[in-house]
Amino acid sequence: MAGAARVTTLRDPRDQGVRKERAAWTSIISNTLLILLKIAAGVITGSVAIITEAVHSSIDLVASVIAFFSVRKAHEPADESHPYGHEKVENLAAAFEGVLIVLGAAIIIFEAIRKLSNESHVQKLGVGIVVIGLSAIVNLIVSRHLHRKARETDSPALEGDAAHLHTDALTSIGVLIALALVAITGVDQLDPIAALVVAVAIVFSGIRLVMRSSRVLVDEALPEEEMHGVAEAIREVGASEVIGFHKIRARRGGSNRYVDLHVQFRRGTSLERAHDVSHHLQAAIRDRLGGADVLIHLEPEDAIESPTSDPTRSLSAG
């Protein structure tokens, strides 16, 4: 199973937390500045597409604030009420961000339809084009920065925030094209039509984010390549006392992964030796999955039936 994936994350939780918080702060500052610019441009031009962009950025700001507090909460140590820690706060925040995206899209759709029903005029398009063009560039830069930090820290909250800003950048480009077409053709209705297209894109982004976060919240198993990585890590240890393993269960919570499994030891293995080997196995799995929390249940050789029915149960399985 040489192709099994290796998950790489930062090992120091405090370093992870600092990096996540700094990235979230970057998003908060950029969104705040862009909101002010878009509101000003929307008032000056009378463009519903620019106003909807301001609404979208406002939602992104709320999402960024949620991401900031969620990554801070997620790195609080386990306590009596939360013995497994607080990592899933990040997944909950990402799901809530997705709901906010869909809500923002509903507001945009309502306003765009209202503008289509009533005669509207767009003026001073040069101001709007400059502001929206600047917004698209800034959001692309910040979203790439957040996406890189999300991969480095394995953060669902930052990943969700990066998705927001990337969607915002794409919709800004759509609005920019619409404003350019209004300037060229003089057809003001292109402005609310562009807003509707933006809203549809936002809806898909929000639904995708909610679904991805919900899979973690309901303890969906890790991807197949990571599950195979667990088995491969055990085989790489190569302890002669270990003759099989089974009942591998793994899930994700925030940036962390939780793995538990049963390991079968050869008859005559002392408890002390089995305990020592288990620690080696835990270290190998943690290294493969980037610092997972691993729990191993020890079993004697004759505790389970023949391992031939499950390829993960025998060390000779490939």
C-alpha positions as CSV (number, residue, x, y, z in Angstrom):
1,M,0.0,0.0,0.0
2,A,2.8,2.4,-0.9
3,G,0.4,5.0,-2.2
4,A,-1.2,5.7,1.1
5,A,-1.5,9.4,1.8
6,R,0.4,11.1,4.6
7,V,-1.3,14.0,6.3
8,T,1.1,16.9,7.2
9,T,0.2,19.4,9.9
10,L,2.0,21.5,12.4
11,R,2.9,19.6,15.5
12,D,2.7,22.4,18.1
13,P,-0.9,23.2,18.9
14,R,0.0,26.7,20.3
15,D,1.8,27.5,17.0
16,Q,-1.2,26.3,15.1
17,G,-3.5,28.6,17.2
18,V,-1.3,31.6,16.6
19,R,-1.1,31.1,12.9
20,K,-4.8,30.6,12.6
21,E,-5.6,33.7,14.6
22,R,-3.2,35.9,12.6
23,A,-4.8,34.6,9.3
24,A,-8.3,35.3,10.7
25,W,-7.3,38.8,11.6
26,T,-6.0,39.4,8.1
27,S,-9.5,38.4,6.8
28,I,-11.3,40.7,9.3
29,I,-9.2,43.8,8.4
30,S,-9.5,43.3,4.6
31,N,-13.3,42.6,4.7
32,T,-13.9,45.7,6.9
33,L,-12.0,48.0,4.5
34,L,-13.7,46.5,1.4
35,I,-17.2,46.9,3.0
36,L,-16.6,50.6,3.5
37,L,-15.4,51.0,-0.1
38,K,-18.3,49.1,-1.6
39,I,-21.0,50.9,0.4
40,A,-19.5,54.3,-0.7
41,A,-19.3,53.1,-4.3
42,G,-22.9,51.7,-4.2
43,V,-24.3,55.0,-2.9
44,I,-22.4,57.0,-5.5
45,T,-23.3,54.9,-8.5
46,G,-26.7,53.6,-7.4
47,S,-25.7,50.1,-8.5
48,V,-27.6,47.2,-6.9
49,A,-24.8,44.8,-7.9
50,I,-22.3,46.9,-5.9
51,I,-24.6,47.1,-2.9
52,T,-25.1,43.3,-3.0
53,E,-21.3,43.0,-3.1
54,A,-21.2,45.1,0.1
55,V,-23.8,42.7,1.6
56,H,-21.7,39.8,0.6
57,S,-18.6,41.3,2.1
58,S,-20.5,42.0,5.3
59,I,-21.4,38.4,5.6
60,D,-17.8,37.5,4.9
61,L,-16.8,39.8,7.8
62,V,-19.2,38.1,10.1
63,A,-17.8,34.7,8.9
64,S,-14.2,36.0,9.5
65,V,-15.1,37.1,13.1
66,I,-16.7,33.7,13.7
67,A,-13.6,32.0,12.3
68,F,-11.4,34.0,14.6
69,F,-13.2,33.1,17.7
70,S,-13.7,29.5,16.7
71,V,-10.0,28.8,16.1
72,R,-9.3,30.4,19.5
73,K,-11.9,28.2,21.2
74,A,-10.8,25.1,19.3
75,H,-7.4,25.2,20.9
76,E,-8.6,25.4,24.5
77,P,-7.5,22.2,26.3
78,A,-10.0,19.4,27.1
79,D,-12.0,19.9,30.3
80,E,-14.5,18.0,32.4
81,S,-17.4,19.0,30.1
82,H,-15.5,18.5,26.9
83,P,-13.2,15.5,27.5
84,Y,-12.5,15.2,23.7
85,G,-11.5,18.9,23.5
86,H,-13.1,21.7,21.6
87,E,-11.9,21.1,18.0
88,K,-15.3,20.6,16.5
89,V,-16.1,24.3,17.2
90,E,-14.2,25.0,14.0
91,N,-16.5,22.6,12.0
92,L,-19.6,24.1,13.7
93,A,-18.3,27.6,12.7
94,A,-17.7,26.6,9.1
95,A,-21.3,25.2,8.9
96,F,-22.7,28.4,10.3
97,E,-20.7,30.4,7.8
98,G,-22.3,28.4,5.0
99,V,-25.8,29.2,6.4
100,L,-24.8,32.9,6.4
101,I,-23.7,32.7,2.8
102,V,-27.1,31.3,1.8
103,L,-28.9,34.0,3.8
104,G,-26.9,36.7,2.1
105,A,-27.8,35.2,-1.3
106,A,-31.5,35.4,-0.4
107,I,-31.1,39.2,0.4
108,I,-29.3,39.7,-2.9
109,I,-32.0,37.9,-4.9
110,F,-34.8,39.9,-3.2
111,E,-33.1,43.3,-3.9
112,A,-32.2,42.3,-7.5
113,I,-35.7,41.3,-8.4
114,R,-37.0,44.5,-6.8
115,K,-34.6,46.5,-9.0
116,L,-35.7,44.6,-12.1
117,S,-39.3,45.3,-11.3
118,N,-38.7,49.1,-11.0
119,E,-36.8,51.3,-13.3
120,S,-33.3,52.0,-12.0
121,H,-30.3,54.0,-13.3
122,V,-26.6,53.4,-12.7
123,Q,-24.3,56.5,-12.8
124,K,-20.7,57.3,-12.3
125,L,-19.7,53.8,-13.4
126,G,-16.0,54.6,-13.3
127,V,-16.0,54.7,-9.5
128,G,-17.8,51.4,-9.2
129,I,-15.5,49.7,-11.7
130,V,-12.4,50.8,-9.8
131,V,-13.8,49.7,-6.4
132,I,-15.0,46.3,-7.6
133,G,-11.8,45.7,-9.5
134,L,-9.8,46.5,-6.3
135,S,-12.1,44.3,-4.3
136,A,-11.5,41.3,-6.6
137,I,-7.7,41.7,-6.4
138,V,-7.7,42.0,-2.6
139,N,-10.0,39.1,-2.1
140,L,-8.0,36.8,-4.4
141,I,-4.8,37.6,-2.5
142,V,-6.3,37.2,0.9
143,S,-8.2,34.0,0.0
144,R,-5.0,32.4,-1.3
145,H,-3.2,33.4,1.9
146,L,-6.0,31.9,4.0
147,H,-6.2,28.7,1.9
148,R,-2.4,28.3,2.4
149,K,-2.7,28.8,6.2
150,A,-5.7,26.4,6.3
151,R,-3.7,23.7,4.6
152,E,-0.7,24.3,6.9
153,T,-2.9,24.2,10.1
154,D,-5.6,21.8,8.7
155,S,-8.2,24.3,9.8
156,P,-11.9,23.9,8.7
157,A,-12.7,27.4,9.8
158,L,-10.0,29.1,7.8
159,E,-10.8,26.8,4.8
160,G,-14.4,28.1,5.0
161,D,-13.3,31.7,5.3
162,A,-11.0,31.2,2.3
163,A,-13.9,29.8,0.3
164,H,-16.0,32.8,1.2
165,L,-13.4,35.3,-0.1
166,H,-12.7,33.3,-3.2
167,T,-16.4,33.3,-4.0
168,D,-16.5,37.0,-3.3
169,A,-13.6,37.6,-5.7
170,L,-15.3,35.6,-8.5
171,T,-18.6,37.4,-8.0
172,S,-16.8,40.7,-8.0
173,I,-15.3,39.8,-11.4
174,G,-18.9,39.1,-12.6
175,V,-20.1,42.4,-11.3
176,L,-17.1,44.1,-12.9
177,I,-18.0,42.6,-16.3
178,A,-21.7,43.7,-15.8
179,L,-20.7,47.3,-15.0
180,A,-18.5,47.4,-18.0
181,L,-21.4,46.1,-20.2
182,V,-23.7,48.8,-18.7
183,A,-21.2,51.4,-19.6
184,I,-20.8,50.1,-23.1
185,T,-24.5,49.3,-23.9
186,G,-26.4,51.7,-21.6
187,V,-28.7,48.9,-20.5
188,D,-29.1,49.4,-16.8
189,Q,-31.0,46.1,-16.4
190,L,-27.7,44.3,-16.7
191,D,-26.8,45.5,-13.2
192,P,-29.6,43.6,-11.3
193,I,-29.2,40.6,-13.7
194,A,-25.5,40.4,-12.7
195,A,-26.6,40.5,-9.0
196,L,-28.9,37.5,-9.6
197,V,-26.0,35.6,-11.2
198,V,-23.9,36.5,-8.2
199,A,-26.5,35.2,-5.8
200,V,-26.8,31.8,-7.5
201,A,-23.0,31.4,-7.2
202,I,-23.2,32.3,-3.5
203,V,-25.9,29.8,-2.8
204,F,-23.9,26.9,-4.3
205,S,-20.8,28.0,-2.3
206,G,-22.9,28.1,1.0
207,I,-24.5,24.7,0.5
208,R,-21.2,23.1,-0.4
209,L,-19.6,24.5,2.8
210,V,-22.6,23.4,5.0
211,M,-22.4,19.8,3.6
212,R,-18.7,19.5,4.0
213,S,-18.8,20.7,7.7
214,S,-21.8,18.5,8.5
215,R,-20.0,15.4,7.5
216,V,-17.5,16.0,10.2
217,L,-20.1,17.0,12.8
218,V,-21.8,13.6,12.3
219,D,-18.5,11.7,12.7
220,E,-18.1,10.6,9.1
221,A,-15.1,8.2,8.7
222,L,-11.8,9.6,7.4
223,P,-11.1,9.4,3.7
224,E,-10.1,6.0,2.4
225,E,-6.5,7.0,1.8
226,E,-6.1,8.1,5.4
227,M,-7.7,4.9,6.7
228,H,-5.3,2.9,4.6
229,G,-2.5,5.1,6.0
230,V,-3.4,3.8,9.5
231,A,-3.0,0.2,8.3
232,E,0.2,1.0,6.5
233,A,1.7,2.7,9.5
234,I,1.1,-0.5,11.6
235,R,2.8,-2.7,9.0
236,E,5.8,-0.3,8.8
237,V,6.4,-0.8,12.5
238,G,6.9,-4.5,11.8
239,A,6.7,-5.7,15.4
240,S,6.9,-9.6,15.3
241,E,4.5,-9.8,18.3
242,V,1.6,-8.2,16.3
243,I,-0.2,-10.7,14.1
244,G,-3.3,-8.6,13.2
245,F,-5.5,-5.6,13.8
246,H,-9.2,-4.8,13.2
247,K,-12.1,-2.6,14.2
248,I,-10.3,0.5,13.0
249,R,-12.5,3.6,13.6
250,A,-11.4,7.1,12.7
251,R,-13.1,10.5,12.7
252,R,-12.1,14.1,12.5
253,G,-12.8,17.0,14.8
254,G,-11.5,20.4,13.7
255,S,-7.8,20.1,12.9
256,N,-7.4,16.8,14.8
257,R,-8.1,13.2,14.0
258,Y,-9.2,10.5,16.4
259,V,-8.3,6.8,15.8
260,D,-9.2,3.7,17.8
261,L,-8.5,0.1,16.8
262,H,-7.9,-3.4,18.2
263,V,-4.5,-5.0,17.8
264,Q,-4.0,-8.7,18.2
265,F,-0.7,-10.0,19.8
266,R,1.0,-13.3,19.5
267,R,0.4,-15.8,22.3
268,G,3.0,-15.5,25.0
269,T,3.6,-11.8,24.6
270,S,4.0,-10.1,28.0
271,L,1.7,-7.2,28.9
272,E,4.8,-5.0,29.3
273,R,6.0,-5.8,25.8
274,A,2.5,-5.4,24.3
275,H,2.2,-2.0,26.0
276,D,5.6,-0.9,24.6
277,V,4.7,-2.0,21.1
278,S,1.4,-0.2,21.3
279,H,3.2,3.0,22.0
280,H,5.4,2.5,18.9
281,L,2.2,1.9,16.9
282,Q,0.5,5.0,18.2
283,A,3.6,7.1,17.3
284,A,3.6,5.7,13.8
285,I,-0.1,6.4,13.3
286,R,0.3,9.9,14.7
287,D,3.2,10.6,12.4
288,R,1.1,9.4,9.4
289,L,-1.9,11.4,10.3
290,G,-0.2,14.5,11.5
291,G,-0.7,14.2,15.3
292,A,-3.8,12.1,15.6
293,D,-5.2,11.0,19.0
294,V,-4.8,7.2,18.9
295,L,-6.3,4.6,21.3
296,I,-5.3,0.9,20.9
297,H,-7.2,-2.0,22.5
298,L,-4.9,-5.0,23.2
299,E,-6.1,-8.5,22.3
300,P,-4.6,-12.0,22.6
301,E,-4.0,-14.2,19.5
302,D,-7.1,-16.3,19.9
303,A,-9.5,-13.4,20.7
304,I,-10.9,-13.0,17.2
305,E,-11.8,-15.2,14.2
306,S,-9.7,-15.7,11.2
307,P,-8.5,-12.3,9.7
308,T,-9.0,-13.4,6.1
309,S,-12.4,-11.7,5.8
310,D,-11.1,-8.2,6.4
311,P,-7.9,-7.0,4.5
312,T,-7.1,-4.5,7.4
313,R,-6.9,-7.3,10.0
314,S,-3.9,-9.2,8.8
315,L,-0.4,-7.8,8.6
316,S,0.3,-9.8,5.5
317,A,-2.6,-8.2,3.6
318,G,-1.6,-5.7,0.9
